[in-house]
Amino acid sequence: MTPVTMPDAVTDDLTFPTLWNRRHLLDLESLSADEITTVLDVAQQLKEMTQGCRRKVPLLAGKTCANLFFENSTRTRNSFSLAAKRLGADTVEFSSVGSSVAKGETFVDTAKTIEAMGVDWVVTRHGTPGTPHLLARELNCCVLNAGDGPHDHPTQGLLDMLTIRQHRGRIQGLTVALVGDIAHSRTARSNIWGLSKLGAHVIICGPPTLVSPRWSELGFEVAHHLDDILPRCDVLNLLRIQFERQRARPFPSVHEYAALYAMNAARMQKAKDDILIMAPGPINRGVEITPEVADGPHSVILEQVNNGIAVRMAALWLLAGASERAGVRAR
């Protein structure tokens, strides 16, 4: 792998954290609170250095990031690509449509073929849980999980936490509700583990068919009525109903779901004056959230998108640095 170098102009502003030694970012459940905080701190620094993720800083010039996406994506794929380019790296874009996968090539063989082209990171999204962990065992380059089925989406959880921290200055002691399709949401799992490690009180809210009672056995508060918990919440993260992952409709109708769980103008009147409204996107207007709330002053949805670039810049930089310290070279 190409050595991690930093221009003299920014060396004093961004030093590599001594506690970080991970070459892969696969989930948030396995990260410590200190490691999560490290990513958030580096992301904030990089956001400032790149003037809001808009300018280039050639920290990773000469390196290459490969996006291997076996599921559709707009925000995450483009965010990783922009993150790599903002740090001076090149990108390789892969889509399973029209690729050799259609000819019978295996997932691992495809990844190894891309790696053999000299890439330093593989960013992968796949519908099967655990696929990034498999690649981390099979590849010599860094692996980043961009979503593995309903299991985990670590950079989404990190960007959500970065957004909260920017607005509240902390996560410790805040009450954060994750509302909606918990059963099928990798974003929910990343947030649950990440927020709880940083000291937030996490409420998991949604229809009984989409919120397992097992979460309460793990020590999390489970609620089935948004109106009951709303006055206590500092942050609401409204998760999309993922109809494409459901084998059966988990509630009678979309209209009924919206009546019970959608954040609308009437519910905003019951919420705290400084509540943050978040959503990982894409949002279903009129289902999880109404337009006046999505576009209102409490919404930080577009800030989440921008912070996604910052978090992914941090992840790429940290993983590359850990690989260089370990003396790992691409095959």
C-alpha positions as CSV (number, residue, x, y, z in Angstrom):
1,M,0.0,0.0,0.0
2,T,1.1,3.6,-0.6
3,P,2.5,5.2,2.6
4,V,0.1,7.5,4.4
5,T,1.6,11.0,4.0
6,M,0.3,14.4,5.1
7,P,1.2,17.7,3.6
8,D,3.2,20.0,5.9
9,A,0.4,22.5,5.9
10,V,-1.9,20.1,7.8
11,T,0.4,17.8,9.7
12,D,0.0,19.9,12.9
13,D,-3.7,19.9,12.6
14,L,-4.3,16.2,12.1
15,T,-2.2,13.6,13.9
16,F,-2.8,9.9,13.8
17,P,-4.5,8.6,17.0
18,T,-2.3,6.1,18.8
19,L,-5.3,4.0,20.0
20,W,-6.5,3.3,16.4
21,N,-5.2,0.1,15.0
22,R,-8.2,-1.3,13.0
23,R,-7.7,-2.0,9.3
24,H,-11.4,-2.7,8.7
25,L,-14.7,-1.0,9.7
26,L,-17.3,-3.7,9.7
27,D,-19.7,-2.7,12.5
28,L,-20.2,-0.5,15.5
29,E,-21.0,-3.3,18.0
30,S,-17.3,-4.2,18.2
31,L,-15.9,-0.7,18.5
32,S,-15.2,0.8,21.9
33,A,-16.5,4.2,23.0
34,D,-13.0,5.7,22.6
35,E,-12.8,4.3,19.0
36,I,-16.1,5.8,18.1
37,T,-15.1,9.1,19.6
38,T,-11.9,9.0,17.6
39,V,-13.7,8.6,14.3
40,L,-16.1,11.5,15.2
41,D,-13.1,13.7,16.2
42,V,-11.2,13.0,13.0
43,A,-14.3,13.5,10.9
44,Q,-14.9,16.9,12.5
45,Q,-11.3,17.9,11.8
46,L,-11.4,16.8,8.2
47,K,-14.7,18.6,7.7
48,E,-13.1,21.8,8.9
49,M,-9.9,21.2,6.9
50,T,-11.9,20.7,3.7
51,Q,-14.2,23.7,4.4
52,G,-17.3,21.7,4.9
53,C,-16.3,18.7,2.7
54,R,-16.0,20.9,-0.4
55,R,-12.2,21.4,-0.8
56,K,-9.5,18.8,-1.5
57,V,-6.7,17.9,0.9
58,P,-4.3,15.4,-0.6
59,L,-3.8,13.2,2.4
60,L,-4.4,10.0,0.5
61,A,-3.0,10.9,-2.9
62,G,-2.0,7.8,-4.9
63,K,-4.4,5.5,-3.2
64,T,-7.5,3.8,-4.7
65,C,-10.9,3.1,-3.3
66,A,-13.1,0.5,-4.9
67,N,-16.9,0.6,-4.3
68,L,-18.4,-2.9,-4.7
69,F,-22.1,-2.4,-4.4
70,F,-24.4,-5.4,-4.9
71,E,-27.5,-3.4,-3.8
72,N,-28.8,-0.1,-5.1
73,S,-27.4,3.0,-3.5
74,T,-27.3,6.7,-4.2
75,R,-26.2,8.5,-1.0
76,T,-23.7,6.0,0.4
77,R,-22.0,5.2,-2.9
78,N,-21.6,8.8,-3.9
79,S,-20.6,9.8,-0.4
80,F,-17.7,7.3,-0.3
81,S,-16.6,8.4,-3.7
82,L,-16.6,12.0,-2.8
83,A,-14.8,11.2,0.5
84,A,-12.0,9.4,-1.3
85,K,-11.7,12.2,-3.9
86,R,-11.7,15.0,-1.3
87,L,-8.6,13.3,0.2
88,G,-6.9,12.9,-3.2
89,A,-7.6,9.2,-3.8
90,D,-8.8,7.6,-7.0
91,T,-12.0,5.6,-7.1
92,V,-13.2,2.4,-8.9
93,E,-17.0,2.0,-9.3
94,F,-18.4,-1.6,-9.5
95,S,-22.0,-2.6,-10.0
96,S,-23.2,-6.2,-10.1
97,V,-25.4,-5.3,-13.0
98,G,-23.6,-6.2,-16.2
99,S,-20.6,-7.6,-14.4
100,S,-19.1,-11.1,-14.4
101,V,-21.3,-11.9,-11.4
102,A,-24.0,-12.3,-14.0
103,K,-21.8,-15.0,-15.6
104,G,-21.5,-17.0,-12.4
105,E,-18.4,-15.4,-10.8
106,T,-18.5,-15.6,-7.0
107,F,-18.7,-12.6,-4.7
108,V,-15.3,-13.3,-3.2
109,D,-13.6,-13.9,-6.6
110,T,-15.0,-10.6,-7.9
111,A,-13.6,-8.8,-4.8
112,K,-10.2,-10.5,-5.3
113,T,-10.2,-9.5,-8.9
114,I,-10.8,-5.9,-8.0
115,E,-8.2,-6.0,-5.3
116,A,-5.6,-7.4,-7.8
117,M,-5.9,-4.1,-9.7
118,G,-4.1,-2.4,-6.8
119,V,-6.9,-1.0,-4.6
120,D,-6.3,0.1,-1.0
121,W,-9.9,-0.1,0.3
122,V,-12.9,-2.1,-0.7
123,V,-16.2,-0.5,0.3
124,T,-19.0,-3.1,0.0
125,R,-22.7,-3.2,0.2
126,H,-24.5,-6.6,0.0
127,G,-27.9,-8.0,0.9
128,T,-26.4,-10.8,3.0
129,P,-25.4,-10.1,6.6
130,G,-21.7,-10.9,7.3
131,T,-20.4,-10.4,3.7
132,P,-17.9,-7.6,4.8
133,H,-16.6,-9.8,7.5
134,L,-16.0,-12.5,4.9
135,L,-14.1,-10.1,2.7
136,A,-12.0,-8.9,5.6
137,R,-10.8,-12.5,6.0
138,E,-10.2,-13.0,2.3
139,L,-8.6,-9.7,1.2
140,N,-5.4,-8.0,2.1
141,C,-6.7,-4.5,1.6
142,C,-9.0,-2.5,4.0
143,V,-12.7,-3.4,4.0
144,L,-15.5,-1.0,4.9
145,N,-19.1,-2.1,5.4
146,A,-21.5,0.1,3.5
147,G,-24.5,-2.0,4.6
148,D,-24.9,-5.8,4.9
149,G,-28.5,-6.7,4.7
150,P,-30.4,-5.7,7.8
151,H,-27.3,-6.2,10.0
152,D,-25.2,-3.0,10.2
153,H,-24.3,0.2,8.5
154,P,-21.5,1.7,10.6
155,T,-20.7,4.9,8.8
156,Q,-24.5,5.8,8.8
157,G,-24.5,5.4,12.6
158,L,-21.3,7.5,12.9
159,L,-22.6,10.3,10.7
160,D,-25.8,10.4,12.7
161,M,-23.8,10.7,15.9
162,L,-21.6,13.3,14.5
163,T,-24.7,15.4,13.6
164,I,-26.1,15.1,17.0
165,R,-22.8,16.0,18.6
166,Q,-22.4,19.1,16.4
167,H,-25.9,20.4,17.5
168,R,-25.8,19.3,21.2
169,G,-22.1,19.2,22.0
170,R,-22.5,15.8,23.5
171,I,-24.3,12.5,23.3
172,Q,-23.9,11.5,26.9
173,G,-27.2,11.8,28.7
174,L,-29.4,12.6,25.6
175,T,-32.6,10.6,24.9
176,V,-32.6,9.4,21.3
177,A,-35.6,7.6,19.8
178,L,-35.2,5.3,16.8
179,V,-38.7,5.2,15.3
180,G,-40.0,2.8,12.6
181,D,-38.9,-0.3,10.9
182,I,-36.4,-1.6,13.4
183,A,-36.7,-5.2,12.3
184,H,-35.2,-4.5,8.8
185,S,-33.0,-1.5,9.6
186,R,-29.2,-1.8,9.6
187,T,-29.1,1.9,10.5
188,A,-31.1,1.2,13.6
189,R,-28.6,-1.4,14.8
190,S,-25.6,0.8,14.2
191,N,-27.2,3.7,16.1
192,I,-28.3,1.4,18.9
193,W,-24.8,0.2,19.6
194,G,-23.0,3.4,18.9
195,L,-25.3,5.7,20.9
196,S,-25.5,3.4,23.9
197,K,-21.7,3.2,24.0
198,L,-21.5,7.0,24.1
199,G,-24.0,7.2,27.0
200,A,-27.3,8.1,25.3
201,H,-30.6,6.7,26.5
202,V,-31.9,4.9,23.4
203,I,-35.6,4.3,22.9
204,I,-36.6,1.8,20.2
205,C,-40.1,2.7,19.0
206,G,-42.4,1.1,16.4
207,P,-45.2,-1.3,15.8
208,P,-44.9,-4.6,17.7
209,T,-44.4,-6.4,14.4
210,L,-41.3,-4.4,13.7
211,V,-39.8,-4.1,17.2
212,S,-38.6,-7.3,18.9
213,P,-39.1,-7.6,22.6
214,R,-35.6,-8.9,22.8
215,W,-34.3,-5.4,22.7
216,S,-35.7,-4.8,26.2
217,E,-33.9,-8.0,27.4
218,L,-30.6,-6.3,26.2
219,G,-31.4,-3.3,28.4
220,F,-33.0,-0.9,25.9
221,E,-36.3,0.9,26.3
222,V,-38.9,-0.4,23.9
223,A,-42.1,1.6,23.1
224,H,-44.9,1.1,20.7
225,H,-46.6,4.5,20.9
226,L,-44.6,7.6,19.7
227,D,-46.9,10.0,21.5
228,D,-46.0,8.5,24.8
229,I,-42.3,9.0,24.5
230,L,-42.2,12.1,22.4
231,P,-42.0,14.8,25.2
232,R,-38.9,13.1,26.6
233,C,-36.9,12.9,23.4
234,D,-34.0,15.1,22.5
235,V,-33.5,13.5,19.1
236,L,-35.9,11.5,16.8
237,N,-34.3,9.4,14.1
238,L,-37.2,8.4,11.7
239,L,-36.4,5.2,9.9
240,R,-37.8,4.4,6.5
241,I,-40.3,1.5,6.2
242,Q,-38.4,-0.9,4.0
243,F,-41.1,-2.6,2.0
244,E,-38.5,-4.2,-0.2
245,R,-37.2,-6.3,2.7
246,Q,-40.6,-7.4,4.1
247,R,-42.2,-10.7,3.1
248,A,-45.6,-9.6,4.6
249,R,-47.1,-6.3,5.4
250,P,-46.4,-5.7,9.2
251,F,-49.3,-3.3,9.7
252,P,-52.7,-2.9,8.2
253,S,-52.0,0.1,6.0
254,V,-49.5,2.9,5.3
255,H,-52.2,5.4,6.4
256,E,-52.5,3.7,9.8
257,Y,-48.7,3.7,10.2
258,A,-48.5,7.4,9.4
259,A,-51.3,8.2,11.9
260,L,-49.4,6.4,14.7
261,Y,-45.8,7.1,13.9
262,A,-45.3,9.9,11.4
263,M,-43.7,13.1,12.7
264,N,-46.1,15.9,11.7
265,A,-46.9,19.4,12.7
266,A,-49.3,18.4,15.4
267,R,-46.6,16.1,17.0
268,M,-44.0,18.9,16.8
269,Q,-46.2,20.9,19.2
270,K,-45.7,18.1,21.8
271,A,-42.0,17.8,21.3
272,K,-39.2,19.7,23.0
273,D,-38.5,23.2,21.6
274,D,-34.9,22.1,20.5
275,I,-35.7,18.6,19.3
276,L,-33.6,17.3,16.4
277,I,-35.4,15.5,13.6
278,M,-33.2,13.1,11.7
279,A,-33.7,10.5,8.9
280,P,-31.2,8.3,7.1
281,G,-32.9,8.7,3.8
282,P,-34.4,8.2,1.4
283,I,-37.5,9.5,3.2
284,N,-41.0,8.6,2.4
285,R,-42.8,11.9,2.7
286,G,-46.1,11.5,4.3
287,V,-45.3,8.1,5.8
288,E,-42.5,8.6,8.4
289,I,-42.4,12.3,8.1
290,T,-44.5,15.1,6.6
291,P,-43.0,17.7,4.3
292,E,-43.3,20.6,6.7
293,V,-41.3,18.7,9.3
294,A,-38.8,17.3,6.8
295,D,-38.1,20.8,5.5
296,G,-38.6,22.6,8.8
297,P,-36.1,24.3,11.2
298,H,-35.7,21.2,13.4
299,S,-34.7,19.0,10.5
300,V,-31.0,18.2,10.1
301,I,-31.5,15.6,7.3
302,L,-29.3,17.4,4.7
303,E,-26.6,18.0,7.3
304,Q,-26.5,14.3,7.8
305,V,-25.7,13.9,4.2
306,N,-22.8,16.3,4.4
307,N,-21.5,14.7,7.5
308,G,-21.5,11.4,5.7
309,I,-18.7,12.6,3.6
310,A,-16.7,13.8,6.7
311,V,-17.2,10.4,8.5
312,R,-16.2,8.4,5.4
313,M,-13.1,10.6,4.9
314,A,-12.2,9.8,8.5
315,A,-12.7,6.1,8.1
316,L,-10.6,5.9,4.9
317,W,-7.8,7.9,6.5
318,L,-7.8,5.9,9.8
319,L,-7.9,2.5,8.1
320,A,-5.2,3.4,5.7
321,G,-3.0,4.6,8.5
322,A,-3.5,1.5,10.5
323,S,-2.6,-0.7,7.5
324,E,0.6,1.4,7.0
325,R,1.6,1.1,10.6
326,A,1.0,-2.7,10.5
327,G,3.3,-2.9,7.4
328,V,0.5,-4.4,5.3
329,R,1.0,-4.3,1.5
330,A,-1.4,-5.1,-1.2
331,R,-0.9,-8.5,-2.9
